[in-house]
Amino acid sequence: MGRLPKHLRNSLTWDQGSELALHKRVSTALGMDVYFCDPHSPWQRGTNENTNGLLRQYFPKGADLGGCSQAYLDAVAEEMNDRPRKILGFRKPSEAVLDLLDAA
């Protein structure tokens, strides 16, 4: 994320998971605010919940990603970024981020 222009790093909203305990380090390193959703409030992170559901098509809940090759993980990321999203007016995330980068 540090390679993104500053205007694309305004804030980051995370869930309450213990894996995010180093949020202060991330916030400082990236120069951005980190917020947390309220517990048991998935509507506060709708895009995240939707993306998790899409990822379940590739990785069942609780799957160990350590057994996946980097090539496979990259292929999944590419497929996810090339999948049109309703929230983006049925544009692909890869198109939307390029538009934001071009506007910088």
TAHUWO-V128019 format. One line per field, one symbol per residue. phi: phi as a letter, one per 20 degrees, with the letter a starting at -180 (. if undefined). A space follows every 50 residues. Layout:
BEGIN
phi->???
END
This chain:
BEGIN
phi->.fefggfecfbcddfefffdfegfffgffemcfddcffglcfffbgffff fgfffffdcfgnfeffeeffffffffgffffddgcgfdmmeegfffffff ffff
END
